[in-house]
Amino acid sequence: MTEQEVRRYLRQMKEEDSERAFHGFYDLCYDRLFRIACYYVKHEEWAQEIVLDVFMRLWEQRTRLSEVNNIEDYCFILTKNAALNYLEKENRRTTRSAGPLPETNDETESPEEILISEELFARYVKALDRLPERCREVFIRVREEKQSYLQVAEAMGISMNTVDAQLQKAVSRLKEALLDK
């Protein structure tokens, strides 16, 4: 996601009320926001629902979005909050039907640990978005979707050596980006 493209779409959405610009913005941001939602809720169907709700909110706020300094962080926060709210609603719904509450675990993460892990995840998502398209796709298929090198090679029409090279490239760049700050 390049800042120029995003700003152009936001300007068109505000000034022209352009649905086409919104679709471009959607196409540019959907995968990233979906990964963020999936990280929190661990269910693809829930994540899809959350991201669609976030985009509905973004469309409703289209006249004010161009005033946001960092739209990338703004979308991340919107998606994170929507995911956490969704989880809270799901927990309340299942708690009512499940009976007594389970005992709390004394080893819960501190707020500081939670903040650090969220910041690290945000940096990971940004770094992943900056990878070349094929490199990113190989990494997601192998590391996140747990596909074998052979499955990825066949699906993408590339050799297993290329899968390995692209994965190494992705890991190297991600490690560099995460250790850089």
ZADO-1210 file (C-alpha; in nm, 4 decimals, padded with zeros to 6 digits):
<atoms>
<atom x="00.0000" y="00.0000" z="00.0000" code="MET" pos="1"/>
<atom x="00.1634" y="00.3200" z="-00.1116" code="THR" pos="2"/>
<atom x="00.0822" y="00.6448" z="00.0614" code="GLU" pos="3"/>
<atom x="00.0231" y="00.8236" z="-00.2717" code="GLN" pos="4"/>
<atom x="-00.2318" y="00.5685" z="-00.3930" code="GLU" pos="5"/>
<atom x="-00.4171" y="00.5742" z="-00.0637" code="VAL" pos="6"/>
<atom x="-00.4269" y="00.9556" z="-00.0528" code="ARG" pos="7"/>
<atom x="-00.5541" y="00.9680" z="-00.4126" code="ARG" pos="8"/>
<atom x="-00.8337" y="00.7233" z="-00.3307" code="TYR" pos="9"/>
<atom x="-00.9242" y="00.9109" z="-00.0118" code="LEU" pos="10"/>
<atom x="-00.9365" y="01.2432" z="-00.1974" code="ARG" pos="11"/>
<atom x="-01.1602" y="01.0959" z="-00.4686" code="GLN" pos="12"/>
<atom x="-01.3853" y="00.9352" z="-00.2080" code="MET" pos="13"/>
<atom x="-01.4262" y="01.2713" z="-00.0330" code="LYS" pos="14"/>
<atom x="-01.4499" y="01.5093" z="-00.3268" code="GLU" pos="15"/>
<atom x="-01.6298" y="01.2920" z="-00.5816" code="GLU" pos="16"/>
<atom x="-01.8138" y="01.0512" z="-00.3490" code="ASP" pos="17"/>
<atom x="-01.6529" y="00.7912" z="-00.5750" code="SER" pos="18"/>
<atom x="-01.7462" y="00.4291" z="-00.5205" code="GLU" pos="19"/>
<atom x="-01.4794" y="00.3297" z="-00.7720" code="ARG" pos="20"/>
<atom x="-01.2147" y="00.4996" z="-00.5571" code="ALA" pos="21"/>
<atom x="-01.3543" y="00.3186" z="-00.2539" code="PHE" pos="22"/>
<atom x="-01.3239" y="-00.0146" z="-00.4384" code="HIS" pos="23"/>
<atom x="-00.9621" y="00.0705" z="-00.5213" code="GLY" pos="24"/>
<atom x="-00.8966" y="00.1565" z="-00.1563" code="PHE" pos="25"/>
<atom x="-01.0707" y="-00.1690" z="-00.0567" code="TYR" pos="26"/>
<atom x="-00.8574" y="-00.3756" z="-00.2971" code="ASP" pos="27"/>
<atom x="-00.5430" y="-00.2080" z="-00.1697" code="LEU" pos="28"/>
<atom x="-00.6159" y="-00.2625" z="00.2002" code="CYS" pos="29"/>
<atom x="-00.8377" y="-00.5704" z="00.2328" code="TYR" pos="30"/>
<atom x="-00.5685" y="-00.8409" z="00.2619" code="ASP" pos="31"/>
<atom x="-00.3775" y="-00.6531" z="00.5271" code="ARG" pos="32"/>
<atom x="-00.6849" y="-00.5779" z="00.7375" code="LEU" pos="33"/>
<atom x="-00.8030" y="-00.9372" z="00.6979" code="PHE" pos="34"/>
<atom x="-00.4698" y="-01.0685" z="00.8336" code="ARG" pos="35"/>
<atom x="-00.4974" y="-00.8305" z="01.1298" code="ILE" pos="36"/>
<atom x="-00.8518" y="-00.9432" z="01.2085" code="ALA" pos="37"/>
<atom x="-00.7519" y="-01.3096" z="01.1683" code="CYS" pos="38"/>
<atom x="-00.4641" y="-01.2593" z="01.4094" code="TYR" pos="39"/>
<atom x="-00.7067" y="-01.1529" z="01.6816" code="TYR" pos="40"/>
<atom x="-01.0122" y="-01.3723" z="01.6209" code="VAL" pos="41"/>
<atom x="-00.8489" y="-01.6860" z="01.4717" code="LYS" pos="42"/>
<atom x="-01.1553" y="-01.7540" z="01.2501" code="HIS" pos="43"/>
<atom x="-01.1548" y="-01.6592" z="00.8819" code="GLU" pos="44"/>
<atom x="-01.5335" y="-01.6141" z="00.8647" code="GLU" pos="45"/>
<atom x="-01.5312" y="-01.3807" z="01.1644" code="TRP" pos="46"/>
<atom x="-01.2342" y="-01.1914" z="01.0211" code="ALA" pos="47"/>
<atom x="-01.4165" y="-01.1397" z="00.6903" code="GLN" pos="48"/>
<atom x="-01.7208" y="-01.0068" z="00.8725" code="GLU" pos="49"/>
<atom x="-01.5075" y="-00.7746" z="01.0846" code="ILE" pos="50"/>
<atom x="-01.3185" y="-00.6340" z="00.7858" code="VAL" pos="51"/>
<atom x="-01.6414" y="-00.5732" z="00.5944" code="LEU" pos="52"/>
<atom x="-01.7764" y="-00.3853" z="00.8978" code="ASP" pos="53"/>
<atom x="-01.4558" y="-00.1798" z="00.9113" code="VAL" pos="54"/>
<atom x="-01.4908" y="-00.0890" z="00.5441" code="PHE" pos="55"/>
<atom x="-01.8537" y="00.0101" z="00.5999" code="MET" pos="56"/>
<atom x="-01.7339" y="00.2419" z="00.8748" code="ARG" pos="57"/>
<atom x="-01.4593" y="00.3797" z="00.6504" code="LEU" pos="58"/>
<atom x="-01.7151" y="00.4509" z="00.3770" code="TRP" pos="59"/>
<atom x="-01.9370" y="00.6305" z="00.6274" code="GLU" pos="60"/>
<atom x="-01.6356" y="00.8384" z="00.7394" code="GLN" pos="61"/>
<atom x="-01.5053" y="00.9016" z="00.3854" code="ARG" pos="62"/>
<atom x="-01.5380" y="01.2805" z="00.4092" code="THR" pos="63"/>
<atom x="-01.3060" y="01.2902" z="00.7124" code="ARG" pos="64"/>
<atom x="-01.0514" y="01.0214" z="00.6164" code="LEU" pos="65"/>
<atom x="-00.8246" y="01.2570" z="00.4205" code="SER" pos="66"/>
<atom x="-00.7669" y="01.4476" z="00.7475" code="GLU" pos="67"/>
<atom x="-00.6191" y="01.1384" z="00.9170" code="VAL" pos="68"/>
<atom x="-00.2409" y="01.1737" z="00.9394" code="ASN" pos="69"/>
<atom x="-00.1548" y="00.8037" z="00.9225" code="ASN" pos="70"/>
<atom x="-00.4323" y="00.6122" z="00.7495" code="ILE" pos="71"/>
<atom x="-00.2377" y="00.2858" z="00.7773" code="GLU" pos="72"/>
<atom x="-00.2295" y="00.3023" z="01.1573" code="ASP" pos="73"/>
<atom x="-00.5875" y="00.4294" z="01.1683" code="TYR" pos="74"/>
<atom x="-00.7121" y="00.1270" z="00.9706" code="CYS" pos="75"/>
<atom x="-00.5035" y="-00.1051" z="01.1881" code="PHE" pos="76"/>
<atom x="-00.6561" y="00.0396" z="01.5063" code="ILE" pos="77"/>
<atom x="-01.0102" y="00.0276" z="01.3645" code="LEU" pos="78"/>
<atom x="-00.9653" y="-00.3373" z="01.2681" code="THR" pos="79"/>
<atom x="-00.8023" y="-00.4326" z="01.5971" code="LYS" pos="80"/>
<atom x="-01.0777" y="-00.2672" z="01.8002" code="ASN" pos="81"/>
<atom x="-01.3498" y="-00.4213" z="01.5844" code="ALA" pos="82"/>
<atom x="-01.1901" y="-00.7653" z="01.6291" code="ALA" pos="83"/>
<atom x="-01.1622" y="-00.7241" z="02.0058" code="LEU" pos="84"/>
<atom x="-01.5239" y="-00.6045" z="02.0266" code="ASN" pos="85"/>
<atom x="-01.6348" y="-00.9019" z="01.8186" code="TYR" pos="86"/>
<atom x="-01.4471" y="-01.1407" z="02.0493" code="LEU" pos="87"/>
<atom x="-01.6030" y="-00.9781" z="02.3536" code="GLU" pos="88"/>
<atom x="-01.9517" y="-01.0216" z="02.2070" code="LYS" pos="89"/>
<atom x="-01.8788" y="-01.3839" z="02.1169" code="GLU" pos="90"/>
<atom x="-01.7431" y="-01.4528" z="02.4660" code="ASN" pos="91"/>
<atom x="-02.0509" y="-01.2979" z="02.6281" code="ARG" pos="92"/>
<atom x="-02.2782" y="-01.5004" z="02.4037" code="ARG" pos="93"/>
<atom x="-02.0993" y="-01.8304" z="02.4714" code="THR" pos="94"/>
<atom x="-02.0581" y="-01.7542" z="02.8438" code="THR" pos="95"/>
<atom x="-02.4335" y="-01.7115" z="02.8843" code="ARG" pos="96"/>
<atom x="-02.4958" y="-02.0478" z="02.7216" code="SER" pos="97"/>
<atom x="-02.1951" y="-02.2269" z="02.8741" code="ALA" pos="98"/>
<atom x="-02.2747" y="-02.1868" z="03.2422" code="GLY" pos="99"/>
<atom x="-02.0186" y="-02.0993" z="03.5105" code="PRO" pos="100"/>
<atom x="-01.7114" y="-01.8950" z="03.4233" code="LEU" pos="101"/>
<atom x="-01.3760" y="-02.0755" z="03.4041" code="PRO" pos="102"/>
<atom x="-01.1146" y="-01.9858" z="03.6628" code="GLU" pos="103"/>
<atom x="-00.8791" y="-01.7080" z="03.5624" code="THR" pos="104"/>
<atom x="-00.5189" y="-01.7858" z="03.4880" code="ASN" pos="105"/>
<atom x="-00.2674" y="-01.6049" z="03.7082" code="ASP" pos="106"/>
<atom x="-00.0143" y="-01.6057" z="03.4239" code="GLU" pos="107"/>
<atom x="-00.2012" y="-01.3559" z="03.2049" code="THR" pos="108"/>
<atom x="00.0060" y="-01.1106" z="03.0061" code="GLU" pos="109"/>
<atom x="00.0672" y="-00.7687" z="03.1517" code="SER" pos="110"/>
<atom x="-00.0623" y="-00.4645" z="02.9628" code="PRO" pos="111"/>
<atom x="00.2965" y="-00.3838" z="02.8699" code="GLU" pos="112"/>
<atom x="00.3493" y="-00.7303" z="02.7181" code="GLU" pos="113"/>
<atom x="00.0232" y="-00.7010" z="02.5263" code="ILE" pos="114"/>
<atom x="00.1220" y="-00.3585" z="02.3905" code="LEU" pos="115"/>
<atom x="00.4658" y="-00.4847" z="02.2852" code="ILE" pos="116"/>
<atom x="00.3170" y="-00.7865" z="02.1049" code="SER" pos="117"/>
<atom x="00.0602" y="-00.5659" z="01.9274" code="GLU" pos="118"/>
<atom x="00.3278" y="-00.3195" z="01.8170" code="GLU" pos="119"/>
<atom x="00.5429" y="-00.6051" z="01.6924" code="LEU" pos="120"/>
<atom x="00.2484" y="-00.7526" z="01.5030" code="PHE" pos="121"/>
<atom x="00.1717" y="-00.4145" z="01.3444" code="ALA" pos="122"/>
<atom x="00.5340" y="-00.3877" z="01.2274" code="ARG" pos="123"/>
<atom x="00.5160" y="-00.7458" z="01.0954" code="TYR" pos="124"/>
<atom x="00.2017" y="-00.6689" z="00.8916" code="VAL" pos="125"/>
<atom x="00.3575" y="-00.3517" z="00.7482" code="LYS" pos="126"/>
<atom x="00.6779" y="-00.5379" z="00.6599" code="ALA" pos="127"/>
<atom x="00.4792" y="-00.8198" z="00.5010" code="LEU" pos="128"/>
<atom x="00.2887" y="-00.5676" z="00.2875" code="ASP" pos="129"/>
<atom x="00.6158" y="-00.4223" z="00.1604" code="ARG" pos="130"/>
<atom x="00.7403" y="-00.7572" z="00.0253" code="LEU" pos="131"/>
<atom x="00.7235" y="-00.8161" z="-00.3503" code="PRO" pos="132"/>
<atom x="00.3918" y="-00.9820" z="-00.4415" code="GLU" pos="133"/>
<atom x="00.5243" y="-01.3312" z="-00.5257" code="ARG" pos="134"/>
<atom x="00.7558" y="-01.3304" z="-00.2256" code="CYS" pos="135"/>
<atom x="00.4663" y="-01.2340" z="00.0036" code="ARG" pos="136"/>
<atom x="00.2365" y="-01.4961" z="-00.1478" code="GLU" pos="137"/>
<atom x="00.4946" y="-01.7741" z="-00.0998" code="VAL" pos="138"/>
<atom x="00.5560" y="-01.6675" z="00.2596" code="PHE" pos="139"/>
<atom x="00.1832" y="-01.6572" z="00.3462" code="ILE" pos="140"/>
<atom x="00.1148" y="-01.9933" z="00.1819" code="ARG" pos="141"/>
<atom x="00.4065" y="-02.1704" z="00.3522" code="VAL" pos="142"/>
<atom x="00.4191" y="-02.0030" z="00.6925" code="ARG" pos="143"/>
<atom x="00.0613" y="-01.8963" z="00.7611" code="GLU" pos="144"/>
<atom x="-00.1446" y="-02.1419" z="00.5565" code="GLU" pos="145"/>
<atom x="00.0975" y="-02.4315" z="00.6275" code="LYS" pos="146"/>
<atom x="00.1136" y="-02.5470" z="00.2647" code="GLN" pos="147"/>
<atom x="00.4034" y="-02.7667" z="00.1558" code="SER" pos="148"/>
<atom x="00.6677" y="-02.6410" z="-00.0859" code="TYR" pos="149"/>
<atom x="00.5242" y="-02.8803" z="-00.3478" code="LEU" pos="150"/>
<atom x="00.1695" y="-02.7481" z="-00.3024" code="GLN" pos="151"/>
<atom x="00.2884" y="-02.3875" z="-00.3343" code="VAL" pos="152"/>
<atom x="00.5055" y="-02.4663" z="-00.6373" code="ALA" pos="153"/>
<atom x="00.2164" y="-02.6372" z="-00.8172" code="GLU" pos="154"/>
<atom x="-00.0408" y="-02.3702" z="-00.7261" code="ALA" pos="155"/>
<atom x="00.1842" y="-02.0846" z="-00.8363" code="MET" pos="156"/>
<atom x="00.3428" y="-02.2603" z="-01.1357" code="GLY" pos="157"/>
<atom x="00.6995" y="-02.2228" z="-01.0071" code="ILE" pos="158"/>
<atom x="00.9726" y="-02.4671" z="-00.9057" code="SER" pos="159"/>
<atom x="01.0305" y="-02.5842" z="-00.5502" code="MET" pos="160"/>
<atom x="01.3721" y="-02.4127" z="-00.5626" code="ASN" pos="161"/>
<atom x="01.1966" y="-02.0844" z="-00.6424" code="THR" pos="162"/>
<atom x="00.9588" y="-02.1412" z="-00.3508" code="VAL" pos="163"/>
<atom x="01.2580" y="-02.1948" z="-00.1225" code="ASP" pos="164"/>
<atom x="01.4419" y="-01.8891" z="-00.2581" code="ALA" pos="165"/>
<atom x="01.1341" y="-01.6658" z="-00.2241" code="GLN" pos="166"/>
<atom x="01.0695" y="-01.7906" z="00.1293" code="LEU" pos="167"/>
<atom x="01.4300" y="-01.7223" z="00.2329" code="GLN" pos="168"/>
<atom x="01.4084" y="-01.3769" z="00.0784" code="LYS" pos="169"/>
<atom x="01.0841" y="-01.3054" z="00.2661" code="ALA" pos="170"/>
<atom x="01.2187" y="-01.4269" z="00.5995" code="VAL" pos="171"/>
<atom x="01.5365" y="-01.2252" z="00.5545" code="SER" pos="172"/>
<atom x="01.3502" y="-00.9039" z="00.4682" code="ARG" pos="173"/>
<atom x="01.0953" y="-00.9500" z="00.7464" code="LEU" pos="174"/>
<atom x="01.3672" y="-01.0147" z="01.0019" code="LYS" pos="175"/>
<atom x="01.5547" y="-00.7070" z="00.8813" code="GLU" pos="176"/>
<atom x="01.2414" y="-00.4907" z="00.9015" code="ALA" pos="177"/>
<atom x="01.1465" y="-00.6143" z="01.2475" code="LEU" pos="178"/>
<atom x="01.4942" y="-00.5769" z="01.3940" code="LEU" pos="179"/>
<atom x="01.5515" y="-00.2384" z="01.2271" code="ASP" pos="180"/>
<atom x="01.3417" y="-00.0304" z="01.4672" code="LYS" pos="181"/>
</atoms>
